[in-house]
Amino acid sequence: MNMTPPIRPVRLGSMAAKAEHRGDGTTIIRPEEALGVYPRSIVDGLEAWAEKTPDALLIADRDGEEWRRLSYADVLARIPPLAQALLDAGLSPERPLLILSGNEIEHFLLGMAAIWVGIPYAPVSPSYSLLSSDFGKLRHIAGLLTPGMIYASDGEKFAPAIDAVFGDDVPLIVRARPIAGRAVSLFDDLLATPVTADVARAHQAITPDTVAKVLFTSGSTGLPKGVITTNRMMACNQQMIRQALAFLEDEPPVLLDWMPWNHVAGGSHNIGIALYNGGSFYIDDGVPTPAGIGRTLRNLRDVQPTISTNVPKAYEFLVAAFDTDPEVRRNFFARLKILQYAGASLSQHVFDGLDRSARAELGQRVMIITGYGSTETAPFAFTTTWPVTEAGHIGLPAAGMEVKLVPNGEKTEIRLKGPNVTPGYWRDAEKTAEAFDEDGFYRIGDAVRRADPDDLGKGLVFDGRVAEDFKLSTGTWVNFAAVRASVIRICAPLIRDVVLTGADDNFIGVLIFPDLGACARHAGLSAETGSETVLAHPAVREKFAASLDALAAQSTGSSTHVARALVMADLPDIDKGEVTDKGSINQRAVRTHRAHLVARLHAETPDADILILSRKGG
């Protein structure tokens, strides 16, 4: 007798697909369902909802203890004067708008105003201005973009970066605290700009191919690339999402979301779900860190989301809070239709915790799904519409897409084509040409495999980056994605990420970036305890050693056996390119900049800090 509680009912679309096997060894996968009609631009959807439900809440953010709220009609009324101000400043596709600061209402309004009149805008990571010491990535972006205007919410906060990178000839807009000695306009003053017929003419002239924004990739293989995002990409991607997550049509969605708008997940996928479906978007000023999660919990006392799309670390913090905060748990699950995650695998203890919390609150489980895509695909490209049961499952392609599977060594490379795929990289013809194959498919650089070799309907599973696998000195191939995932799983929750070493060597080694907060809690230490003290604590060392020994006992050979490990006290360095601002680790950069640690890890006689892990039976 099956005692598993039922899943809360939710209406989802069909992801059925067909495969065509070609004589050259490639396979083409196409969805059976056609892509529905979508508007010229995401702002046309905004205009339609402002007419249909003018008083409905569109966007809200925190101003101290109170929420600032704008309805659809409020937003639409503010766009023309802002758009006129951008036109008056001479902004154009050659001189776009650059936004330096993070998620807030003013950022949203400026972005919508720019799209309204065909001016591209580029939201860049605030960390390039606030955390970097040399502003190298910001200089690169400024040189590539040639912005005609800069917006920063807090002038004084961003002053060092602005003064270091931008000349006085670039107009600056701030919400508050203008920079002394520099010509600055206040955002509120732009709202009083007299509107001329130029705004209507420019709005009429935009097309699906007009560039809406430029999103800069994290720079995991070098300096950031500017991904061109057109009106068509944003609009059709939301139609793809609506067809897959059909419940979005049933009632306006409600989102509480922190994910940064300089990334495609937060700034296009998540806020687009609200905008395209007449929903409400609450900007969460919390973040999934020990210091920031409290603000998210406070916001959940006010907001009952209908869809949650987040990173696994955020769900880990929420699960911990649900056990002690019944109000937060009640609000989180009260109207929730679905849980979606991306960016990393969801640890089993987090998965189980979400299920346990939902059952305690609802007597039902809430479906957990995942998907796949990239900045270049706007980002939605694949999803499951069934509960996730395997780490790395990406599901099946969205309506309107075409997928090519190409044999590549021992792996199967995936390439993508569709109206949601970028036409290329901003002012970089060479990288654009490299990104597409002879048939126009985007080379995303990933490998996949079928979840069930005999049943395409079970979907595809992510199988690592094509170029990340490596050989040991014995000629044995190491499946990077599988080994990395196994280390993270076995060491959870004390680990943030891991870097693999051992190419052309005799064994696999790992450099571990620990979760210092989780390590401190495990050792019974305060959050303020220094990293070296935390990592030297016997309870922490014993936990890592025991976990990795257990993994070693499970290994089936040198290709899966992690033989040595080093837990690092120093966080990854954003200026050295070791980590992106969204937390993704650049494996190559870490190995390059920490070559001395790699040498210690693989030394003939390792020092006392190295964990030596013996495989069962030898």
Residue pairs with C-beta under 8 A, 6 or more apart in sequence:
4 365
5 359
5 363
5 364
5 365
6 364
6 365
7 364
7 365
7 366
7 367
7 387
8 336
8 337
8 358
8 362
8 364
8 365
8 366
8 367
10 247
10 337
10 338
10 367
11 246
11 247
11 250
12 244
12 245
12 246
12 247
12 385
13 33
13 243
13 244
13 245
13 246
13 385
13 399
14 32
14 33
14 385
15 31
15 244
15 383
15 384
15 385
15 395
15 396
15 397
15 459
16 31
16 32
16 33
16 396
16 457
17 29
17 30
17 31
17 32
17 396
17 397
17 456
17 457
18 29
18 30
18 32
18 456
19 27
19 28
19 29
19 456
20 27
20 28
20 29
20 30
21 27
22 28
25 406
25 407
26 404
26 405
26 406
26 407
27 404
27 405
28 402
28 403
28 404
28 405
29 396
29 397
29 402
29 403
29 404
29 405
29 456
30 397
30 401
30 402
30 403
31 396
31 397
31 398
31 399
31 400
31 401
33 243
33 399
34 399
34 400
35 236
35 239
35 240
35 243
35 398
35 399
35 400
35 419
36 239
36 242
36 243
36 399
37 239
38 235
38 236
38 238
38 239
39 45
39 48
39 235
40 206
40 207
40 208
40 231
40 235
41 115
41 206
41 208
41 210
41 212
41 231
41 234
41 235
42 115
42 212
42 231
42 234
42 235
42 238
42 272
42 275
42 276
43 79
43 112
43 115
43 116
44 235
45 235
45 238
45 275
45 276
46 58
46 72
46 75
46 76
46 112
46 275
47 76
49 56
49 58
49 72
49 275
49 278
50 72
50 73
50 75
50 76
52 278
53 72
53 252
53 278
54 71
54 72
54 73
54 76
55 71
55 72
55 73
56 71
56 72
56 252
56 278
56 280
57 69
57 70
57 71
57 280
58 70
58 71
58 72
58 74
58 75
58 274
58 275
58 280
58 281
59 69
59 70
59 75
59 105
59 108
59 274
59 280
59 281
59 282
59 283
60 67
60 68
60 69
60 70
60 105
60 280
60 281
60 282
60 283
61 67
61 68
61 103
61 104
61 105
61 282
61 283
61 285
62 68
62 283
62 285
62 295
62 299
67 282
67 302
68 105
70 78
70 105
72 278
75 108
75 109
75 112
78 109
78 113
78 191
79 109
79 112
79 113
79 116
80 113
80 116
80 195
80 199
81 190
81 191
81 192
81 193
81 194
81 195
82 109
82 110
82 113
82 190
82 191
82 193
83 113
83 114
83 116
83 117
83 195
83 199
83 202
83 203
84 193
84 194
84 195
84 196
84 198
84 199
85 113
85 190
85 193
86 97
86 110
86 113
86 114
86 117
86 119
86 149
87 117
87 119
87 198
87 199
87 202
88 193
89 148
89 149
89 171
90 148
91 97
91 114
91 119
91 148
91 149
92 119
92 148
93 118
93 119
93 120
93 211
94 146
94 148
95 146
95 147
95 148
95 149
96 114
96 119
96 120
96 121
96 122
96 145
96 146
96 147
96 148
96 214
97 110
97 114
97 119
97 120
97 121
97 122
97 147
97 148
97 149
97 151
98 121
98 122
98 124
98 141
98 142
98 145
98 147
98 149
98 150
98 151
99 107
99 110
99 111
99 121
99 122
99 123
99 124
99 150
99 151
99 152
100 124
100 126
100 128
100 129
100 150
100 151
100 152
100 158
100 161
100 162
101 107
101 126
101 151
101 152
101 153
101 154
101 157
101 158
102 126
102 153
102 260
102 261
102 262
103 258
103 260
103 261
103 266
103 283
104 153
104 175
104 283
105 283
106 151
106 153
106 175
106 187
107 123
107 151
107 153
107 261
108 261
108 271
110 121
110 151
110 173
110 187
111 121
111 123
111 213
111 261
111 267
114 120
114 121
114 213
115 121
115 206
115 212
115 213
115 231
116 199
116 202
116 203
116 206
117 199
117 202
117 203
117 206
118 202
118 203
118 205
118 206
118 210
120 211
120 212
120 213
120 214
121 212
121 213
121 214
122 141
122 145
122 147
122 213
122 214
122 215
122 216
122 226
123 213
123 215
123 261
123 262
123 267
124 138
124 141
124 216
124 262
125 137
125 216
125 260
125 262
125 581
126 260
126 262
126 581
127 574
127 581
128 135
128 137
128 138
128 141
128 161
128 581
129 135
129 138
129 152
129 158
129 160
129 161
129 162
130 157
130 158
130 161
131 574
131 581
132 138
132 161
132 574
132 575
133 575
134 575
135 161
135 164
135 165
136 223
136 575
137 219
137 223
137 224
138 161
138 165
139 165
140 223
140 224
141 216
141 224
141 226
142 165
142 166
144 226
144 426
144 427
144 428
145 214
145 226
145 426
147 166
147 170
148 170
148 171
149 170
149 171
149 172
149 173
150 162
150 166
150 170
150 171
150 172
150 173
151 172
151 173
151 174
151 187
152 158
152 162
152 172
152 173
152 174
153 174
153 175
153 176
154 174
154 175
154 176
154 177
155 162
155 172
155 174
155 176
155 177
155 178
155 179
155 184
156 177
156 179
157 177
159 179
162 172
162 179
162 182
163 179
163 182
166 172
168 182
168 183
171 183
171 185
172 179
172 182
172 183
172 184
172 185
173 184
173 185
173 186
173 187
173 190
174 184
174 185
174 186
174 187
175 186
175 187
175 188
176 186
178 184
178 186
206 231
207 231
208 230
208 231
208 232
208 235
209 230
209 231
209 232
209 423
210 230
210 231
211 228
211 229
211 230
212 229
212 230
212 231
212 233
212 234
213 229
213 267
214 226
214 227
214 228
214 229
214 426
215 226
215 227
215 229
215 262
215 263
215 264
215 267
215 268
215 375
216 224
216 225
216 226
216 227
216 262
217 224
217 225
217 227
217 375
218 224
218 580
218 581
218 582
218 584
219 225
219 577
219 580
219 586
220 577
220 580
220 584
220 586
221 586
221 588
222 577
225 425
225 426
225 428
225 431
226 425
226 426
226 427
226 428
227 264
227 375
227 376
227 422
227 425
227 426
228 422
228 423
228 424
228 425
228 426
229 264
229 268
229 375
229 378
229 422
230 422
230 423
232 419
232 420
233 378
233 419
233 420
233 421
233 422
234 268
234 272
234 378
235 276
236 378
236 400
236 418
236 419
236 420
237 268
237 269
237 272
237 377
237 378
237 379
237 380
237 420
238 272
238 273
238 275
238 276
238 277
239 276
239 399
239 400
240 380
240 398
240 399
240 400
240 401
240 420
241 248
241 269
241 272
241 273
241 276
241 380
241 398
242 248
242 249
242 276
242 277
243 398
243 399
244 380
244 383
244 385
244 398
244 399
245 307
245 338
245 383
245 385
247 337
247 338
248 273
248 277
248 279
248 307
249 277
251 306
252 274
252 277
252 278
252 279
252 280
253 273
253 274
253 277
253 279
253 280
253 306
253 307
254 274
254 279
254 280
254 282
254 303
254 304
254 305
254 306
254 307
254 335
255 270
255 271
255 273
255 274
255 279
255 280
255 281
255 282
255 305
255 306
255 307
255 308
255 309
256 282
256 284
256 296
256 299
256 300
256 303
256 305
256 308
257 266
257 270
257 271
257 281
257 282
257 283
257 284
257 309
257 310
258 266
258 283
258 284
258 285
258 286
258 287
258 288
258 296
258 314
259 265
259 266
259 270
259 309
259 310
259 311
260 266
260 267
260 581
260 582
261 267
261 271
262 581
263 375
263 582
264 373
264 374
264 375
264 378
264 379
265 309
265 342
265 343
265 379
268 378
268 379
269 309
269 378
269 379
269 380
270 281
270 309
271 281
273 279
273 307
273 309
274 280
274 281
275 281
279 306
282 299
282 302
282 303
284 295
284 296
284 299
285 295
285 299
286 292
286 293
286 294
286 295
286 296
286 297
286 298
286 299
287 293
287 295
287 296
288 296
288 310
288 311
288 313
288 314
288 316
288 317
289 517
290 317
290 517
290 527
293 314
293 317
293 318
293 321
296 314
296 317
296 318
297 321
297 325
297 328
300 328
300 331
300 332
301 327
301 328
301 331
303 331
304 331
304 332
304 334
304 335
304 336
305 332
305 335
305 336
306 335
306 336
306 337
307 336
307 337
307 338
307 340
308 332
308 336
308 338
308 339
308 340
309 340
309 341
309 342
310 339
310 340
310 341
311 341
311 342
311 343
311 344
312 341
312 343
312 344
312 345
312 346
312 347
312 350
313 344
315 339
315 341
315 346
315 350
315 353
315 354
316 347
316 350
316 353
316 493
318 328
318 332
318 354
319 350
319 353
319 354
319 357
320 353
321 328
321 329
322 328
322 329
322 332
322 353
322 357
323 357
329 357
329 360
329 361
330 361
333 357
333 358
333 361
333 362
333 366
334 361
336 366
337 366
337 367
338 366
338 367
338 368
338 369
339 354
339 366
339 367
339 368
339 369
340 368
340 369
340 370
340 371
341 368
341 370
342 370
342 371
342 372
342 373
343 582
343 584
344 488
345 391
345 392
345 485
345 488
345 489
346 368
346 370
346 388
346 391
347 488
347 489
347 492
347 493
348 489
348 492
349 492
349 493
351 368
354 366
354 368
355 365
355 368
358 364
358 365
358 366
359 365
367 386
367 387
368 387
368 388
369 383
369 384
369 385
369 386
369 387
369 388
369 395
370 383
370 384
370 388
370 393
370 394
370 395
371 380
371 381
371 382
371 383
371 384
371 394
371 395
372 381
372 382
372 383
372 394
372 395
372 462
373 379
373 380
373 381
373 382
374 381
374 444
375 422
376 421
376 422
376 435
376 442
376 444
377 416
377 418
377 420
377 421
377 422
377 442
377 444
378 420
378 421
378 422
380 398
380 420
381 397
381 398
381 401
381 416
381 418
381 420
382 394
382 395
382 396
382 397
382 398
382 459
382 460
383 394
383 395
383 396
383 398
384 393
384 394
384 395
384 396
384 459
385 395
386 395
390 451
390 461
391 485
391 489
392 461
392 462
392 463
392 481
392 485
393 451
393 459
393 460
393 461
393 462
394 448
394 459
394 460
394 461
394 462
395 459
395 460
396 456
396 457
396 459
396 460
397 403
397 416
398 418
398 420
400 418
400 419
400 420
401 416
401 417
401 418
401 420
402 416
402 417
402 418
402 441
403 414
403 415
403 416
403 417
404 414
404 415
404 416
404 417
404 437
404 439
404 441
405 412
405 413
405 414
405 415
405 448
406 412
406 413
406 414
406 415
407 413
408 447
408 466
409 469
410 469
410 477
411 447
411 463
411 464
411 466
411 469
412 447
412 448
412 449
412 463
413 443
413 445
413 446
413 447
413 466
414 444
414 446
414 447
414 448
414 460
415 437
415 441
415 442
415 443
415 444
416 441
416 442
416 444
417 439
417 440
417 441
417 442
421 442
422 442
423 432
424 431
424 432
424 435
425 431
425 432
425 435
434 443
435 442
435 443
436 442
436 443
437 443
445 465
445 466
445 467
446 462
446 463
446 464
446 465
446 466
447 462
447 463
447 464
447 465
447 466
448 460
448 461
448 462
448 463
449 460
449 461
449 463
450 456
450 458
450 459
450 460
450 461
451 458
451 459
451 460
451 461
452 458
462 481
463 479
463 481
464 479
464 480
464 481
464 482
465 480
465 481
468 480
468 481
468 587
469 477
469 478
469 479
469 480
470 477
470 478
470 480
470 500
470 502
470 503
470 504
471 477
471 478
471 503
471 504
472 478
472 502
472 503
472 504
472 505
472 506
472 507
472 508
472 558
472 559
473 504
473 505
473 506
474 506
474 558
476 557
476 558
476 559
477 559
478 500
478 502
478 508
478 559
479 559
479 560
480 500
480 587
482 560
483 500
483 508
483 560
483 562
484 498
484 500
486 551
486 560
487 495
487 498
487 510
487 512
487 548
487 551
487 562
488 495
488 497
488 498
490 547
490 548
490 550
490 551
491 498
491 512
491 544
491 547
491 548
493 515
493 518
494 514
494 515
494 518
494 519
494 522
494 540
494 543
494 544
494 547
495 512
495 513
495 514
495 515
496 513
496 514
496 515
496 583
497 513
497 583
497 585
498 510
498 511
498 512
498 513
499 510
499 511
499 513
499 585
499 587
499 590
499 591
500 508
500 509
500 510
500 587
501 508
501 509
501 510
501 511
501 591
501 598
501 601
501 602
502 508
502 509
502 602
505 602
507 558
507 561
507 563
507 564
507 602
508 558
508 561
508 562
508 563
509 562
509 563
509 564
509 565
509 566
509 598
509 601
509 602
510 562
510 564
510 565
510 566
511 565
511 566
511 568
511 590
511 591
511 594
511 597
511 598
511 601
512 544
512 565
512 566
512 567
512 568
513 568
513 571
513 572
513 585
514 535
514 540
514 567
514 568
516 531
516 534
516 535
517 527
519 534
519 535
519 537
519 540
520 526
520 527
520 529
520 534
522 539
522 540
522 543
523 534
523 537
523 539
523 540
524 539
525 533
525 534
525 537
531 569
531 570
532 569
534 540
535 541
535 567
535 569
540 567
541 567
544 565
544 567
544 611
545 611
545 613
548 562
548 565
548 611
548 613
549 613
549 614
551 562
551 613
552 561
552 562
552 563
552 613
552 614
552 615
552 616
553 615
553 616
554 560
555 561
555 562
555 615
555 616
561 613
561 615
562 613
563 612
563 613
563 615
564 601
564 602
564 606
564 610
564 611
564 612
564 613
565 601
565 610
565 611
565 613
566 597
566 600
566 601
566 609
566 610
566 611
567 611
568 594
568 597
571 579
572 578
572 579
572 585
572 590
573 579
573 593
574 580
574 581
576 589
576 593
577 586
577 589
578 585
578 586
578 589
578 590
578 593
579 585
579 586
580 586
591 598
600 606
600 607
600 609
600 610
601 610
603 610
606 612
